């Protein structure tokens, strides 16, 4: 916050002298120093540097400065800020303020509180005690708060006002600057400890507590809120008995400090209980929202839909709704240690529940493969019939086919496209799906499932043509068979069929396919029946293998879809890998994967 100079700083020397005369009686030396202070104005003027810059004996200058500051403080236009030094206090800085300005009262209260706390008697800054010292704070400059409200202020839930007037249950009023609010409970503890140094009072309190003086003095050295709540509660409930014992000098501050601390700790414990209850409620509501998302079609929810779902809790949480919303997003999207998937996975237009990712992935992969198979067969048939150069780059270059699939998929199925660009997410989703079926007993079985989608020993997808089962040679054979018999005979007679087919054999050989074991019907990871032969599966059926496919040899249900790569063992059509991974690379990748599923 910016601090501006008081109005009198800009006065002329004559007007400033007149201003001082209105405040009271000042010597010529004091007036001269006041003019110097105004010329040297800054929010806090360092006393030592100011005195050193003045002509004359520094001791005389300091004494005159202290005399001047005492008069200015009583006139409500300046505050001398000090610090403890031995048994005394040393002036540190000078604050010039407008007359009766809020800053004057804030700084004065801070200074008196520091003096009270440093004094051997540890006086509390009660409203009456401050008035005895000459500081009476106008009502418009302080905020009345209860000890319950104090708990929230001390916890930092809200910003404290500049000056707090704390009312205790017994009717006392404690004035505390907002800047010292958090440390004030500690001051109250200090005050109680100080009073209990009196052996007679300590003995009386010990008798009430049914403990020894030694146990009492050991107890007051710690900061356990339960101890202080019990101690202050006992003191207050036996106040009349303690005050009736004339041999025990008990100050009012002892009981006020006990009132304050008891109410404060009670509020703190209540606040902690409420926070715990709120935490439990938020946790349960987060689970409810996540369960709702998991039960939706495809286990997916759009951004706007999620906001609407969360907004349904606004009335219930009221001012705490932002906390609930933030907690939900943090809980849902944060992945556990050594994981990449939280409860929800964020895509561009919405969120997937992690339990539904693999089902969606494999279903969409299969459905898109069927659609694209017909799309590219039709395109290739048209190309063969017309002999045009259109789509030539797509069919006579494997890279061109993969690029065309990628561009087409980005428009046709953005969600699947994003998942294919997040292989780590899909890999972990496979593990999550597998765990739903029961304990993972055979890592090799899981490995075979992984190898249906990923290059051996990695979490790198096969290229899109392999994932969508788009084999160029098979596409050509199907497209050629769709031609009229006469055109087929014509192409065969003139060698066009053989020339084209050889070209596609060459391009098909560039593909890297999943290992044969992951595609064998007899393998442990045997795929279930085709999608059109099985019932539609929704995310809510978490514990059943989609389609009712046969269980694996280890007794686990089969994966939720057929392999995107059909079995190709015909002579001359099985492609060779385009990239080889060393055994060491594969072992390293699988060791890391085993760590994931072992958590």
C-alpha positions in Angstrom: 0.0 0.0 0.0 1.3 3.4 -1.0 2.0 5.8 1.9 1.7 9.5 1.2 3.3 12.4 3.2 1.0 14.3 5.6 -0.4 17.6 4.4 1.8 19.7 6.7 5.0 18.4 5.0 4.3 20.6 2.0 3.5 23.7 4.1 5.7 26.7 4.0 7.9 27.3 7.1 5.5 30.0 8.3 2.4 27.8 7.9 4.2 24.9 9.5 5.1 27.1 12.6 1.5 28.1 12.8 0.4 24.4 12.6 2.8 23.6 15.5 1.4 26.5 17.5 -2.1 25.1 17.1 -0.8 21.7 18.5 0.8 23.1 21.6 4.0 24.7 23.0 7.3 23.9 21.2 10.8 25.3 21.8 12.7 26.9 19.0 15.0 23.8 18.8 12.0 21.5 18.5 10.5 23.7 15.8 13.8 23.6 13.8 13.9 19.8 14.1 10.3 19.5 13.0 11.1 21.5 9.8 14.1 19.2 9.2 11.9 16.1 9.7 9.4 17.4 7.1 12.2 18.1 4.6 13.6 14.6 5.2 10.2 12.9 5.0 9.9 9.3 4.1 7.4 6.7 5.4 9.8 5.8 8.2 12.6 8.2 8.9 15.7 6.4 10.5 16.4 8.1 13.8 20.2 7.3 13.8 20.7 8.7 10.3 18.5 11.7 11.0 20.4 12.6 14.2 23.8 12.2 12.4 22.8 14.7 9.7 21.8 17.4 12.2 24.4 20.0 13.3 25.4 20.2 16.9 26.0 17.5 19.6 24.2 14.3 18.6 23.2 13.6 22.2 21.5 17.0 22.4 19.8 16.4 19.1 18.5 13.0 20.2 17.1 14.4 23.4 15.4 17.2 21.6 14.0 14.8 19.0 12.6 12.5 21.8 11.0 15.5 23.5 9.5 16.7 20.1 8.2 13.2 19.3 6.5 12.9 22.7 4.6 16.1 22.0 3.8 15.2 18.4 2.5 11.8 19.6 0.2 13.3 22.1 -1.1 15.7 19.3 -1.8 12.6 17.2 0.5 13.5 14.3 3.6 11.3 14.7 4.8 8.0 16.2 8.2 7.1 17.5 9.0 3.5 16.8 11.4 1.8 19.2 13.1 -1.6 19.8 14.2 -3.3 23.0 17.8 -3.0 24.0 18.6 -4.5 27.4 16.1 -3.3 29.9 15.4 -0.2 27.9 14.1 0.7 24.5 16.0 2.5 21.7 14.4 4.7 19.1 14.5 3.3 15.6 12.4 5.4 13.3 10.0 8.3 13.1 6.6 8.2 11.4 5.0 11.5 10.5 1.2 11.2 9.8 -1.8 13.3 9.2 -3.6 14.3 12.4 -5.7 11.4 13.8 -5.0 9.4 10.6 -5.6 5.6 10.6 -1.9 5.0 10.2 -1.2 6.9 13.4 -3.4 4.6 15.4 -2.1 1.4 13.7 1.5 2.3 14.4 0.8 3.5 17.9 -1.0 0.3 18.8 1.9 -1.8 17.4 4.4 0.2 19.4 2.4 -0.1 22.7 1.8 -3.8 22.1 5.5 -4.3 21.6 6.2 -2.3 24.8 3.6 -4.3 26.8 5.0 -7.6 25.5 8.6 -6.7 26.3 7.8 -5.5 29.8 8.3 -7.9 32.7 4.6 -7.7 33.6 3.4 -8.6 30.1 0.4 -6.4 30.1 -2.4 -7.2 27.7 -3.4 -4.5 25.3 -6.8 -4.0 26.8 -8.8 -1.0 25.7 -8.7 0.5 29.2 -4.9 -0.1 29.5 -4.3 1.7 26.2 -6.4 4.6 27.3 -4.3 4.9 30.4 -1.2 5.2 28.2 -2.9 8.0 26.2 -4.1 6.0 23.2 -7.9 6.0 22.6 -8.7 4.6 19.2 -11.9 6.0 17.5 -14.6 3.5 16.7 -14.4 4.1 13.0 -10.8 2.8 12.9 -11.3 -0.6 14.4 -13.4 -3.7 13.7 -15.2 -5.6 16.4 -14.6 -9.3 16.1 -15.4 -12.3 18.3 -13.0 -15.0 19.3 -14.8 -17.4 16.8 -14.1 -14.9 14.0 -10.6 -14.6 15.2 -9.9 -18.3 14.5 -10.6 -17.8 10.8 -8.5 -14.6 10.7 -5.6 -16.3 12.4 -5.9 -19.3 10.1 -5.5 -16.9 7.1 -8.9 -17.7 5.6 -9.6 -14.0 5.3 -7.4 -10.9 5.5 -7.6 -9.2 9.0 -8.7 -5.6 9.4 -6.0 -3.0 10.3 -7.1 -2.9 14.0 -9.1 -5.6 15.7 -11.2 -5.1 18.9 -11.6 -8.6 20.3 -14.4 -9.1 22.7 -13.9 -12.0 25.2 -16.9 -13.9 26.7 -16.2 -12.1 30.0 -16.7 -8.7 28.4 -13.1 -7.5 28.1 -12.0 -5.8 24.9 -8.5 -6.5 23.6 -7.1 -4.2 20.9 -4.7 -5.9 18.4 -3.3 -4.7 15.2 -4.1 -6.9 12.2 -0.3 -7.3 11.5 0.1 -9.0 15.0 -3.1 -11.0 15.0 -1.5 -14.4 14.2 1.1 -14.0 17.0 -1.4 -12.8 19.7 -2.5 -16.3 20.9 1.2 -16.9 21.7 1.2 -13.6 23.7 -1.8 -14.8 25.7 0.1 -18.1 26.5 3.1 -16.0 27.6 0.9 -14.0 29.9 -0.6 -17.1 31.6 2.9 -18.6 32.0 4.1 -15.4 33.6 1.3 -15.5 36.2 1.9 -19.1 37.0 5.5 -18.3 38.0 3.8 -17.3 41.2 4.1 -20.4 43.4 0.9 -19.7 45.4 -1.2 -19.4 42.2 0.5 -22.4 40.6 -0.2 -24.5 43.7 -3.9 -23.4 43.7 -4.3 -24.2 40.0 -2.5 -27.5 40.5 -5.0 -28.5 43.2 -7.9 -27.7 41.0 -6.4 -29.8 38.2 -5.5 -32.6 40.6 -1.9 -32.5 39.6 1.4 -31.4 41.0 3.1 -28.0 40.5 5.9 -29.8 38.6 3.3 -31.4 36.2 1.6 -28.1 35.7 4.9 -26.2 34.9 5.9 -29.0 32.5 2.5 -28.8 30.8 2.6 -25.0 30.2 5.9 -25.4 28.3 4.2 -27.1 25.4 1.7 -25.8 22.8 -0.7 -28.7 22.8 -4.1 -27.0 22.3 -5.9 -29.7 24.2 -3.8 -29.0 27.3 -4.4 -25.2 27.1 -8.1 -25.7 26.5 -8.4 -27.9 29.6 -6.2 -25.6 31.7 -8.0 -22.3 30.8 -11.4 -24.0 31.1 -10.6 -25.2 34.6 -9.2 -21.7 35.6 -12.4 -20.0 34.3 -14.8 -22.4 36.0 -13.0 -21.9 39.3 -12.4 -18.1 38.9 -14.5 -17.2 42.0 -12.6 -19.6 44.2 -9.2 -18.4 43.0 -10.2 -14.7 43.5 -11.5 -15.5 47.0 -8.1 -16.5 48.2 -6.6 -13.2 49.4 -3.1 -14.8 49.7 -3.0 -15.3 46.0 -2.5 -12.2 43.9 -4.3 -12.8 40.6 -4.4 -10.0 38.1 -7.3 -9.4 35.8 -5.0 -10.0 32.8 -4.6 -13.6 33.9 -8.3 -14.3 33.6 -8.7 -12.2 30.4 -5.8 -14.2 28.8 -7.5 -17.4 29.9 -10.9 -16.2 28.5 -9.3 -15.3 25.2 -7.2 -18.4 24.9 -10.0 -20.8 25.9 -12.4 -19.2 23.4 -9.7 -19.1 20.7 -8.7 -22.8 21.1 -12.4 -23.8 21.2 -13.0 -21.9 18.0 -9.8 -23.5 16.5 -10.9 -27.0 17.5 -14.4 -26.3 16.1 -12.9 -24.9 12.9 -10.7 -28.0 12.6 -13.7 -30.3 13.1 -15.7 -28.3 10.5 -12.8 -28.5 8.0 -12.6 -32.3 8.6 -16.3 -32.6 8.0 -16.0 -30.4 4.9 -13.1 -32.5 3.7 -15.1 -35.7 4.1 -18.1 -34.2 2.3 -16.0 -33.0 -0.6 -14.2 -36.3 -0.9 -17.6 -38.2 -1.0 -19.1 -35.7 -3.5 -16.0 -36.0 -5.7 -16.5 -39.8 -5.7 -20.2 -39.3 -6.6 -19.3 -37.1 -9.6 -16.6 -39.5 -10.8 -19.0 -42.4 -10.5 -21.6 -40.5 -12.5 -19.0 -39.8 -15.2 -17.9 -43.5 -15.2 -21.6 -44.6 -15.7 -22.1 -42.3 -18.7 -22.1 -43.6 -22.3 -18.5 -44.2 -23.2 -17.4 -42.9 -19.7 -17.0 -39.5 -21.3 -18.2 -36.0 -20.4 -17.8 -32.7 -22.3 -16.4 -29.6 -20.6 -19.7 -27.8 -20.5 -21.5 -30.9 -19.2 -18.9 -31.2 -16.4 -19.3 -27.6 -15.4 -23.1 -28.1 -15.3 -22.6 -31.2 -13.2 -20.3 -29.4 -10.7 -22.7 -26.4 -10.7 -25.3 -28.6 -9.2 -23.3 -28.4 -5.9 -23.2 -24.6 -5.8 -26.1 -24.2 -3.5 -24.9 -26.9 -1.2 -21.4 -25.5 -0.8 -22.2 -21.8 -1.2 -19.0 -19.8 -0.5 -17.0 -23.0 -0.4 -18.0 -24.0 -3.9 -14.7 -22.8 -5.4 -12.9 -25.0 -2.9 -15.0 -28.0 -3.9 -14.5 -27.4 -7.6 -10.7 -26.9 -7.3 -10.5 -30.0 -5.1 -12.5 -32.1 -7.6 -10.3 -31.1 -10.6 -7.1 -31.6 -8.6 -8.3 -35.0 -7.3 -9.6 -36.1 -10.7 -6.7 -35.0 -12.9 -3.7 -35.6 -10.7 -2.0 -38.9 -11.4 -0.6 -41.0 -8.5 3.2 -41.3 -8.2 4.8 -43.1 -11.1 1.5 -43.0 -13.1 0.4 -40.9 -16.0 -3.4 -41.3 -15.6 -5.6 -39.8 -12.9 -9.3 -40.6 -12.3 -10.1 -38.5 -15.4 -8.0 -38.0 -18.5 -8.4 -34.5 -20.1 -8.9 -34.2 -23.8 -9.5 -31.0 -25.9 -13.3 -31.1 -25.6 -13.8 -33.0 -22.4 -12.8 -35.8 -20.0 -12.6 -39.6 -20.1 -13.0 -41.7 -17.0 -9.9 -43.9 -16.8 -11.8 -47.1 -16.5 -13.5 -46.4 -19.9 -10.5 -45.4 -21.9 -9.5 -48.8 -23.2 -13.0 -49.9 -24.0 -13.6 -46.7 -26.0 -10.2 -47.0 -27.6 -10.6 -50.6 -28.8 -14.2 -50.2 -29.8 -13.5 -47.0 -31.8 -10.4 -48.6 -33.3 -12.4 -51.6 -34.5 -15.3 -49.5 -35.8 -13.1 -47.0 -37.6 -11.0 -49.9 -39.1 -14.2 -51.3 -40.7 -15.3 -47.9 -42.0 -11.8 -47.0 -43.3 -11.4 -50.4 -44.9 -14.5 -49.7 -47.1 -13.5 -46.1 -47.6 -10.0 -46.9 -48.9 -11.2 -49.9 -50.9 -13.7 -47.7 -52.7 -11.1 -45.0 -53.3 -8.6 -47.6 -54.7 -11.3 -49.2 -56.9 -12.1 -45.8 -58.4 -8.4 -45.2 -58.9 -7.8 -48.5 -60.7 -10.9 -48.0 -62.9 -10.1 -44.4 -63.9 -6.3 -44.7 -64.0 -6.2 -41.1 -62.8 -3.4 -39.7 -60.7 -5.8 -38.7 -57.9 -5.0 -40.5 -54.6 -1.8 -41.8 -56.2 0.3 -40.6 -53.2 -2.1 -42.4 -50.9 -1.9 -45.8 -52.4 1.6 -46.0 -53.9 3.4 -44.8 -50.8 3.0 -46.3 -47.4 3.9 -43.0 -45.8 1.2 -41.3 -47.9 -1.4 -43.8 -46.7 -0.5 -43.2 -43.0 -0.6 -39.4 -43.5 -4.0 -39.6 -45.1 -5.3 -41.8 -42.3 -4.0 -39.3 -39.7 -5.6 -36.3 -41.4 -8.8 -38.1 -41.9 -9.0 -39.4 -38.3 -8.3 -36.0 -36.9 -11.5 -34.8 -38.5 -13.6 -38.0 -38.2 -12.8 -39.0 -34.6 -10.9 -36.3 -32.6 -11.0 -38.3 -29.3 -9.5 -41.4 -30.8 -6.9 -39.2 -32.5 -5.9 -37.6 -29.2 -5.6 -41.0 -27.5 -3.4 -42.3 -30.4 -1.2 -39.3 -29.6 -1.0 -40.3 -25.9 0.5 -43.8 -26.0 1.4 -43.7 -22.3 -2.2 -43.0 -21.4 -3.5 -45.9 -23.4 -0.8 -48.3 -22.1 -1.8 -47.5 -18.5 -5.5 -47.7 -19.4 -4.8 -51.3 -20.6 -3.4 -52.1 -17.1 -6.4 -50.5 -15.4 -8.8 -52.5 -17.6 -6.8 -55.7 -16.9 -7.0 -55.1 -13.1 -10.7 -54.8 -13.3 -10.9 -58.4 -14.5 -9.0 -59.6 -11.4 -5.4 -59.8 -10.1 -2.7 -59.7 -12.8 -1.1 -63.2 -12.4 0.8 -63.3 -15.6 2.7 -60.3 -16.8 3.5 -62.1 -20.1 -0.3 -62.3 -20.8 -0.5 -58.5 -20.3 2.6 -58.1 -22.5 0.8 -60.0 -25.3 -2.2 -57.7 -25.1 0.1 -54.7 -25.2 1.9 -56.0 -28.2 -1.3 -55.9 -30.2 -1.1 -52.1 -30.2 2.6 -51.2 -29.4 5.9 -52.0 -31.0 7.6 -54.8 -29.1 9.2 -53.7 -25.8 8.0 -50.1 -26.1 4.9 -47.9 -25.7 5.1 -46.7 -29.3 2.1 -47.5 -31.4 2.3 -49.3 -34.6 1.7 -47.0 -37.5 -2.0 -46.1 -38.3 -2.2 -48.4 -41.3 -1.4 -51.4 -39.1 -3.7 -50.3 -36.2 -6.6 -50.0 -38.6 -5.7 -53.2 -40.4 -5.3 -51.4 -43.7 -2.9 -53.7 -45.7 -2.2 -52.2 -49.1 -2.0 -55.6 -50.8 -5.2 -56.8 -49.3 -6.9 -53.5 -50.2 -5.7 -54.0 -53.8 -6.9 -57.6 -54.0 -10.4 -56.6 -52.7 -10.6 -53.6 -55.0 -9.5 -55.6 -58.0 -12.2 -58.2 -57.2 -14.8 -55.5 -57.2 -14.1 -54.7 -60.9 -16.3 -56.2 -63.6 -15.1 -59.6 -64.8 -14.4 -58.2 -68.2 -12.1 -55.5 -66.8 -10.3 -58.0 -64.6 -9.6 -60.2 -67.6 -8.4 -57.2 -69.6 -6.0 -56.1 -66.8 -4.6 -59.6 -66.4 -4.1 -60.1 -70.1 -2.1 -56.9 -70.5 -0.1 -57.4 -67.3 -1.5 -54.4 -65.5 -2.8 -56.5 -62.6 0.6 -58.1 -62.0 2.4 -54.7 -62.2 0.1 -53.1 -59.8 0.1 -56.0 -57.4 3.9 -56.2 -57.3 3.9 -52.5 -56.4 1.5 -53.1 -53.5 3.5 -56.1 -52.3 6.6 -53.9 -52.0 4.7 -51.2 -50.0 3.0 -53.8 -47.8 6.4 -55.3 -46.9 7.4 -52.0 -45.1 4.9 -52.5 -42.3 5.8 -53.6 -38.8 3.1 -56.0 -37.5 2.4 -57.3 -34.0 4.2 -60.5 -33.1 2.4 -63.6 -34.3 1.8 -64.8 -30.7 -0.4 -61.7 -30.0 -2.6 -62.6 -33.0 -2.8 -66.4 -32.7 -6.3 -67.7 -31.9 -4.8 -70.1 -29.4 -2.8 -67.5 -27.5 -3.5 -66.6 -23.9 -4.6 -63.1 -25.1 -7.1 -64.5 -27.6 -9.5 -61.8 -28.8 -13.2 -62.3 -28.4 -15.7 -62.4 -31.3 -16.1 -59.5 -33.7 -18.0 -56.4 -32.6 -21.0 -57.2 -34.8 -21.3 -60.7 -33.2 -21.3 -59.5 -29.6 -23.5 -57.3 -27.6 -22.8 -53.7 -27.2 -20.7 -52.9 -24.1 -21.1 -49.9 -21.9 -18.6 -48.6 -19.2 -21.0 -49.5 -16.4 -20.3 -53.2 -16.9 -16.9 -53.0 -15.3 -16.4 -56.6 -14.2 -17.4 -58.5 -17.4 -15.2 -59.0 -20.4 -17.0 -57.2 -23.3 -18.8 -59.4 -25.7 -18.6 -62.4 -23.4 -15.4 -63.5 -25.1 -13.6 -66.7 -24.0 -11.4 -66.5 -21.0 -7.6 -66.8 -21.4 -5.7 -69.9 -20.5 -4.8 -68.3 -17.2 -8.5 -67.9 -16.3 -8.7 -64.2 -17.0 -11.3 -62.7 -19.4 -10.1 -61.9 -22.9 -9.4 -58.3 -24.0 -12.4 -56.2 -25.0 -12.0 -56.4 -28.8 -10.4 -58.3 -31.7 -6.9 -57.5 -32.8 -6.8 -54.7 -35.4 -4.3 -56.9 -37.3 -5.9 -60.0 -38.9 -3.8 -63.2 -39.1 -1.8 -63.0 -42.2 0.4 -66.1 -42.8 -0.1 -66.4 -46.5 3.2 -66.9 -48.4 4.6 -63.6 -49.6 2.3 -61.3 -47.7 3.8 -61.2 -44.2 5.8 -58.0 -43.9 9.2 -57.7 -42.2 9.8 -55.3 -39.3 11.0 -51.8 -40.4 12.8 -51.2 -37.1 14.5 -53.6 -34.7 14.8 -53.1 -30.9 17.6 -54.8 -29.0 16.8 -57.3 -26.3 18.2 -54.8 -23.8 15.9 -52.1 -25.0 12.9 -54.4 -24.7 13.8 -55.7 -21.2 14.4 -52.1 -20.0 10.9 -51.0 -21.2 9.2 -54.0 -19.7 11.0 -53.6 -16.4 9.6 -50.1 -16.2 6.1 -51.4 -17.2 6.2 -54.0 -14.5 7.0 -51.3 -11.9 3.8 -49.6 -13.0 1.5 -52.6 -12.7 3.2 -53.6 -9.4 1.9 -50.5 -7.5 
